[in-house]
Amino acid sequence: MKTASTGCTMAAFPPGSPPPSHSSPEPVGGELGALTQAIDQLFENRLGRRPGGLGGVAARLAAEVDRICHRSDRIQASGDVHHWQQALVRHRVDKCLTYYEAGSRQGRVDLHSSLSAIVYRHVAPKESYLSFQGRYALIEDFMQTFYIEVLNAFRREHHLPTTYTPRTQLELAEYMAFSEQYAKRRIALPGRQSQQLIVLRAQAFSRRQPAETAVDMGLVSEGAKLEEAETYARSSVVQQVREKLKTDAYDPGEAVMRDRVINALVDYFKAQNQTDCIDYLVLKLEDCSAAEIDDILGLSPRQRDYLQQRFKYHVEKFSQQHEWDLVHQWLGANLEASLGMTPDQWQGFLASLPADQRRLIDLKRRQGQADDADLAQTLGWTPKKVHRTWSKLLKGAWDYRNQGTRAEDKP
């Protein structure tokens, strides 16, 4: 399930100062040349114009498709390499256009959100007790390093100079599509297992994190009885430990909380008559690849894409409307934690809201589990308006957390 997404800081993308513009690759003859021209024409037909950088993008996509088709034993044995070429071309062009149409800023937000959700459970040591903000900081550190790796891989695999960086909106979209594809590559592991590349990188990053600070639990629990204890008790680490001790007395545990969220989501899917979404959820929790999901559920790539979109829609609806409190509590991003924002972000978010929405937040905080009917009576609204406004607030908080006040970078 997709968790609360984090920010969109992508310093490696594009890195440094802009290099001189890069010329498009030389035209290639034969089958590869025909494939390049077909991709070029497909982009022009879909966009109704010729965007900047199209020549280079088309040539790189053609070379990639050609390389995949020639190296894949499965494709070569199929007896219909042309069909596979056309399917791969459509997939690559569609993915590129998805980021192109989203635009520079939103495309980066979507990519960062998607990849951050994948590594959310893997980026921190298993036994660590991190708040949403603590895990957020680790994800940001990890993703910056990963984006640099992706850029180097993009240059290497497409035989580009080390100074290359995306310059046009289409080149940036191509690079973002490559970043998603690269992150989700399956890496073979011992025992006929496999894992996504970005998960393996996040796990390695987690192992490199320093061991947690040793704390004298006797001094923590006894309090400041001695001068030594008083000094010790004032340290920030001990204060955090005390808070965690108090919290854990009522916390059923992350694993139990996660199971509660999953069970609630399954119940929601049943109520919405979305049983295929339950199957998809189970397979995603088992970390199955897209190809494995297609085989198990008997889906075509187009059917799976439709199922993915429906699944995403319902998960967001579940997280922001039906069980928002449970989901945000699990993520450490509930109202008591300012919906997962830093103090500065929270103040900025509140300042951006009209007075009636700020009042709703204040009532939610003060009245705890009060239902919509009680809140509606206090506000002079209908319960439906309370529900609709609160869902809108959660969506706004989600976007504010992701985007902050960053200015849009030019491609």
C-alpha positions as CSV (number, residue, x, y, z in Angstrom):
1,M,0.0,0.0,0.0
2,K,1.2,3.4,-0.7
3,T,2.2,5.3,2.3
4,A,2.2,9.0,3.0
5,S,4.6,10.4,0.5
6,T,7.6,12.5,1.3
7,G,9.0,15.6,-0.3
8,C,10.4,16.1,-3.7
9,T,14.0,17.2,-3.3
10,M,15.9,16.1,-6.4
11,A,19.2,17.9,-6.4
12,A,20.8,15.4,-8.7
13,F,18.2,16.1,-11.3
14,P,19.4,18.0,-13.2
15,P,22.8,18.3,-11.5
16,G,25.3,21.1,-11.7
17,S,25.3,23.9,-14.2
18,P,23.8,23.3,-17.6
19,P,26.3,21.9,-20.1
20,P,26.4,22.7,-23.7
21,S,23.4,21.4,-25.7
22,H,23.9,17.8,-27.0
23,S,23.3,17.0,-30.6
24,S,21.0,14.1,-31.5
25,P,22.6,10.8,-32.4
26,E,23.4,10.2,-36.0
27,P,20.6,8.5,-37.9
28,V,20.8,4.7,-38.0
29,G,20.0,2.7,-41.0
30,G,18.2,-0.7,-41.3
31,E,15.7,-2.1,-38.8
32,L,17.0,0.2,-35.9
33,G,16.5,3.3,-38.1
34,A,13.0,2.3,-39.0
35,L,12.2,1.7,-35.3
36,T,13.6,5.2,-34.5
37,Q,11.5,6.8,-37.2
38,A,8.4,5.0,-35.9
39,I,8.9,6.2,-32.4
40,D,9.6,9.7,-33.6
41,Q,6.4,9.7,-35.6
42,L,4.4,8.2,-32.6
43,F,5.5,11.1,-30.4
44,E,4.6,13.7,-33.1
45,N,1.2,12.1,-33.6
46,R,0.4,12.0,-29.9
47,L,1.6,15.5,-29.1
48,G,0.5,17.2,-32.4
49,R,3.9,18.8,-32.7
50,R,7.6,18.1,-32.6
51,P,9.0,18.7,-29.1
52,G,12.5,19.7,-28.4
53,G,15.0,16.9,-28.1
54,L,12.8,14.4,-29.8
55,G,15.5,13.0,-32.1
56,G,17.8,12.0,-29.3
57,V,14.9,10.5,-27.2
58,A,13.5,8.5,-30.1
59,A,17.0,7.1,-31.0
60,R,17.7,6.1,-27.4
61,L,14.3,4.4,-26.9
62,A,14.7,2.6,-30.2
63,A,18.2,1.3,-29.2
64,E,16.8,0.2,-25.8
65,V,13.9,-1.7,-27.4
66,D,16.1,-3.3,-30.0
67,R,18.6,-4.4,-27.3
68,I,15.9,-5.9,-25.1
69,C,14.4,-7.8,-28.0
70,H,17.7,-9.2,-29.2
71,R,18.9,-10.2,-25.7
72,S,15.7,-11.8,-24.5
73,D,15.5,-15.6,-25.1
74,R,11.8,-15.5,-24.4
75,I,11.2,-12.9,-27.1
76,Q,13.4,-14.6,-29.6
77,A,11.7,-17.9,-29.0
78,S,8.2,-16.4,-29.4
79,G,8.6,-16.2,-33.1
80,D,7.0,-12.7,-33.2
81,V,9.8,-10.3,-32.3
82,H,8.0,-7.5,-34.2
83,H,5.0,-7.8,-31.9
84,W,7.2,-7.5,-28.9
85,Q,9.0,-4.5,-30.4
86,Q,5.7,-2.7,-30.9
87,A,4.5,-3.5,-27.4
88,L,7.7,-2.3,-25.8
89,V,7.6,0.9,-27.9
90,R,4.1,1.7,-26.8
91,H,4.9,1.1,-23.2
92,R,8.1,3.2,-23.3
93,V,6.3,6.1,-25.2
94,D,3.3,6.0,-22.9
95,K,5.4,6.1,-19.8
96,C,7.5,9.0,-21.2
97,L,4.4,10.9,-22.2
98,T,2.9,10.4,-18.7
99,Y,5.7,12.3,-17.2
100,Y,5.8,14.8,-20.1
101,E,2.1,15.7,-19.6
102,A,2.5,15.9,-15.9
103,G,5.1,18.6,-16.3
104,S,8.5,19.2,-14.8
105,R,7.3,19.8,-11.2
106,Q,4.4,17.4,-10.8
107,G,6.3,14.7,-12.7
108,R,9.2,14.9,-10.1
109,V,6.7,14.9,-7.3
110,D,5.0,11.8,-8.6
111,L,8.2,10.0,-9.2
112,H,9.6,10.9,-5.8
113,S,6.4,9.9,-4.1
114,S,6.2,6.5,-5.9
115,L,9.9,5.6,-5.2
116,S,9.7,6.8,-1.6
117,A,6.7,4.6,-0.9
118,I,8.7,1.6,-2.1
119,V,11.6,2.2,0.2
120,Y,9.6,3.4,3.2
121,R,9.8,0.1,5.1
122,H,13.4,-0.6,4.1
123,V,15.3,2.6,4.6
124,A,15.6,2.4,8.4
125,P,17.1,-0.4,10.5
126,K,14.5,-3.0,11.5
127,E,14.8,-2.4,15.2
128,S,14.8,1.4,15.1
129,Y,11.9,3.4,16.4
130,L,11.6,6.3,14.1
131,S,8.8,8.9,13.8
132,F,7.4,9.9,10.5
133,Q,9.8,12.8,10.4
134,G,12.8,10.6,11.3
135,R,12.0,8.2,8.5
136,Y,11.3,11.1,6.1
137,A,14.9,12.5,6.7
138,L,16.4,9.1,6.0
139,I,14.4,8.7,2.8
140,E,15.5,12.1,1.6
141,D,19.2,11.3,2.3
142,F,18.9,7.9,0.5
143,M,17.0,9.2,-2.5
144,Q,19.5,11.9,-3.2
145,T,22.2,9.3,-3.5
146,F,20.0,7.0,-5.5
147,Y,19.2,9.8,-8.1
148,I,22.9,10.3,-8.6
149,E,23.3,6.5,-9.3
150,V,20.3,6.7,-11.7
151,L,21.8,9.6,-13.7
152,N,25.2,7.8,-14.0
153,A,23.4,4.6,-15.1
154,F,21.4,6.6,-17.7
155,R,24.5,8.1,-19.2
156,R,26.3,4.7,-19.1
157,E,23.5,2.6,-20.7
158,H,22.9,5.2,-23.5
159,H,26.6,5.9,-24.1
160,L,26.2,9.6,-23.3
161,P,29.0,11.9,-22.1
162,T,29.5,12.4,-18.4
163,T,28.4,16.0,-18.8
164,Y,25.0,15.0,-20.1
165,T,21.9,16.3,-18.3
166,P,18.3,16.6,-19.5
167,R,17.7,20.0,-21.1
168,T,14.2,19.9,-22.6
169,Q,10.9,18.8,-21.1
170,L,10.8,15.6,-23.2
171,E,14.4,14.7,-22.2
172,L,13.4,15.2,-18.6
173,A,10.4,13.0,-19.0
174,E,12.5,10.4,-20.6
175,Y,14.9,10.5,-17.7
176,M,12.1,10.3,-15.1
177,A,10.6,7.3,-16.9
178,F,14.1,5.7,-16.9
179,S,14.5,6.4,-13.2
180,E,11.2,4.6,-12.4
181,Q,12.1,1.6,-14.6
182,Y,15.7,1.4,-13.2
183,A,14.5,1.5,-9.6
184,K,12.0,-1.3,-10.2
185,R,14.4,-3.7,-12.0
186,R,14.3,-7.2,-10.6
187,I,17.7,-8.4,-9.3
188,A,18.2,-12.2,-9.1
189,L,19.1,-13.4,-5.6
190,P,20.2,-16.8,-4.3
191,G,17.4,-19.4,-3.9
192,R,15.7,-18.3,-7.2
193,Q,14.4,-15.2,-5.5
194,S,14.5,-11.7,-6.8
195,Q,14.1,-8.1,-5.5
196,Q,13.7,-4.6,-6.8
197,L,16.9,-2.8,-7.2
198,I,15.8,0.2,-5.2
199,V,14.8,-2.0,-2.3
200,L,18.2,-3.6,-2.3
201,R,19.9,-0.2,-2.3
202,A,17.6,1.0,0.6
203,Q,18.5,-2.1,2.6
204,A,22.2,-1.5,2.1
205,F,21.7,2.1,3.1
206,S,19.9,1.0,6.2
207,R,22.7,-1.3,7.2
208,R,25.2,1.6,7.0
209,Q,23.2,3.6,9.5
210,P,25.1,4.1,12.8
211,A,24.0,1.9,15.7
212,E,21.5,3.5,18.1
213,T,22.9,5.5,21.0
214,A,23.4,3.5,24.1
215,V,21.3,4.8,27.0
216,D,21.6,4.1,30.7
217,M,18.0,2.9,31.3
218,G,18.5,3.1,35.1
219,L,19.1,6.8,34.9
220,V,16.3,7.3,32.5
221,S,13.7,5.5,34.7
222,E,15.0,6.8,38.0
223,G,15.0,10.4,37.0
224,A,17.3,13.2,38.3
225,K,18.1,12.0,41.7
226,L,21.8,12.8,41.4
227,E,23.7,15.5,39.7
228,E,25.0,13.0,37.1
229,A,21.5,11.8,36.5
230,E,20.1,15.3,36.2
231,T,22.6,16.2,33.5
232,Y,22.0,12.9,31.8
233,A,18.2,13.4,31.9
234,R,18.4,16.7,30.1
235,S,20.0,15.2,27.0
236,S,17.9,15.1,23.9
237,V,18.5,11.4,23.4
238,V,17.1,10.6,26.9
239,Q,14.1,12.9,26.3
240,Q,13.3,10.9,23.1
241,V,13.7,7.6,24.9
242,R,11.3,8.7,27.7
243,E,8.8,9.8,25.1
244,K,9.1,6.5,23.3
245,L,8.7,4.6,26.6
246,K,5.5,6.4,27.4
247,T,4.2,6.0,23.8
248,D,5.0,2.3,23.7
249,A,3.0,1.6,26.8
250,Y,-0.1,2.2,24.6
251,D,1.3,1.3,21.2
252,P,0.3,-2.3,20.1
253,G,3.4,-2.4,17.9
254,E,4.1,-1.5,14.3
255,A,3.5,-5.0,13.0
256,V,0.1,-5.2,14.7
257,M,-0.8,-1.6,13.4
258,R,0.2,-2.6,9.9
259,D,-2.0,-5.6,10.1
260,R,-4.9,-3.5,11.3
261,V,-4.5,-1.2,8.3
262,I,-4.3,-4.1,5.8
263,N,-7.4,-5.8,7.3
264,A,-9.3,-2.5,7.2
265,L,-8.2,-2.0,3.6
266,V,-9.4,-5.5,2.7
267,D,-12.7,-4.9,4.4
268,Y,-13.0,-1.6,2.4
269,F,-12.3,-3.4,-0.9
270,K,-15.0,-6.0,-0.1
271,A,-17.5,-3.3,0.7
272,Q,-16.7,-1.6,-2.6
273,N,-17.0,-4.9,-4.4
274,Q,-13.4,-4.6,-5.6
275,T,-12.3,-8.2,-5.0
276,D,-9.7,-8.0,-7.8
277,C,-8.0,-5.2,-5.8
278,I,-7.7,-7.6,-2.9
279,D,-5.9,-10.1,-5.1
280,Y,-3.6,-7.3,-6.3
281,L,-2.9,-6.1,-2.8
282,V,-2.0,-9.7,-1.6
283,L,0.4,-10.1,-4.6
284,K,2.0,-6.6,-4.0
285,L,2.5,-7.4,-0.3
286,E,4.4,-10.5,-1.5
287,D,6.5,-8.1,-3.7
288,C,5.5,-9.8,-6.9
289,S,6.7,-8.2,-10.2
290,A,4.3,-6.9,-12.8
291,A,5.0,-10.0,-15.0
292,E,4.2,-12.3,-12.1
293,I,1.0,-10.5,-11.3
294,D,0.0,-10.8,-14.9
295,D,0.6,-14.5,-15.0
296,I,-1.1,-15.2,-11.6
297,L,-4.2,-13.1,-12.3
298,G,-4.3,-13.9,-16.0
299,L,-4.2,-10.2,-17.0
300,S,-3.0,-8.5,-20.2
301,P,-0.7,-5.5,-19.6
302,R,-3.6,-3.2,-20.5
303,Q,-5.9,-4.9,-17.9
304,R,-3.2,-4.7,-15.3
305,D,-2.6,-1.0,-15.9
306,Y,-6.4,-0.4,-15.5
307,L,-6.3,-2.5,-12.2
308,Q,-3.3,-0.5,-11.0
309,Q,-5.2,2.8,-11.5
310,R,-8.3,1.5,-9.8
311,F,-6.3,0.2,-6.9
312,K,-4.5,3.5,-6.5
313,Y,-7.8,5.4,-6.6
314,H,-9.3,3.3,-3.9
315,V,-6.2,3.3,-1.7
316,E,-6.2,7.1,-1.7
317,K,-9.9,7.2,-1.0
318,F,-9.4,4.8,1.9
319,S,-6.5,6.8,3.3
320,Q,-8.1,10.2,3.0
321,Q,-11.8,9.5,3.6
322,H,-12.7,6.1,5.1
323,E,-9.9,5.3,7.5
324,W,-7.7,8.4,7.5
325,D,-7.2,8.3,11.3
326,L,-6.0,4.7,11.4
327,V,-3.7,5.2,8.4
328,H,-2.2,8.5,9.6
329,Q,-1.7,7.0,13.1
330,W,0.2,4.1,11.5
331,L,2.4,6.5,9.6
332,G,3.1,8.7,12.6
333,A,1.4,11.5,10.7
334,N,-1.9,12.0,12.6
335,L,-3.2,15.3,13.9
336,E,-1.1,15.1,17.0
337,A,1.9,14.9,14.8
338,S,0.7,17.8,12.6
339,L,-0.2,15.5,9.8
340,G,3.5,14.5,9.4
341,M,4.7,18.1,8.8
342,T,7.6,20.0,10.4
343,P,6.6,22.9,12.6
344,D,7.4,25.4,9.9
345,Q,5.4,23.4,7.3
346,W,2.5,23.1,9.6
347,Q,2.3,26.8,10.3
348,G,2.6,27.5,6.6
349,F,-0.1,25.0,5.8
350,L,-2.5,26.5,8.4
351,A,-1.8,30.0,7.1
352,S,-2.8,28.9,3.6
353,L,-6.3,27.7,4.8
354,P,-9.5,29.7,5.1
355,A,-10.8,30.3,8.7
356,D,-13.6,27.7,8.5
357,Q,-11.1,24.9,7.6
358,R,-8.7,26.0,10.4
359,R,-11.6,25.8,12.8
360,L,-12.4,22.3,11.6
361,I,-8.9,21.2,12.4
362,D,-9.0,22.8,15.8
363,L,-12.3,21.0,16.6
364,K,-10.9,17.7,15.3
365,R,-7.9,18.1,17.6
366,R,-10.0,19.1,20.7
367,Q,-12.8,16.7,20.2
368,G,-10.8,13.7,19.2
369,Q,-13.0,10.9,17.9
370,A,-16.1,13.1,17.5
371,D,-18.2,12.0,14.5
372,D,-19.1,14.1,11.6
373,A,-22.6,14.7,13.0
374,D,-21.3,16.3,16.2
375,L,-18.8,18.4,14.3
376,A,-21.5,19.5,11.8
377,Q,-23.7,20.6,14.7
378,T,-20.9,22.7,16.2
379,L,-20.0,24.2,12.8
380,G,-23.5,24.7,11.5
381,W,-22.7,22.5,8.5
382,T,-24.2,19.3,7.2
383,P,-22.3,16.0,8.0
384,K,-21.7,15.6,4.3
385,K,-19.9,18.9,4.2
386,V,-17.8,18.0,7.2
387,H,-16.7,14.8,5.5
388,R,-16.1,16.4,2.2
389,T,-14.1,19.3,3.7
390,W,-12.0,17.0,5.8
391,S,-11.1,14.9,2.8
392,K,-10.1,18.0,0.9
393,L,-7.9,19.1,3.9
394,L,-6.1,15.7,4.0
395,K,-5.5,15.9,0.3
396,G,-4.2,19.4,0.6
397,A,-1.9,18.4,3.5
398,W,-0.6,15.5,1.4
399,D,0.2,17.8,-1.5
400,Y,1.7,20.5,0.8
401,R,3.9,17.9,2.5
402,N,5.1,16.7,-1.0
403,Q,5.7,20.0,-2.7
404,G,6.2,22.5,0.1
405,T,6.9,25.9,-1.3
406,R,9.6,24.9,-3.8
407,A,9.6,26.9,-7.1
408,E,9.2,24.8,-10.2
409,D,12.5,24.1,-11.9
410,K,12.8,24.7,-15.6
411,P,13.6,21.6,-17.7
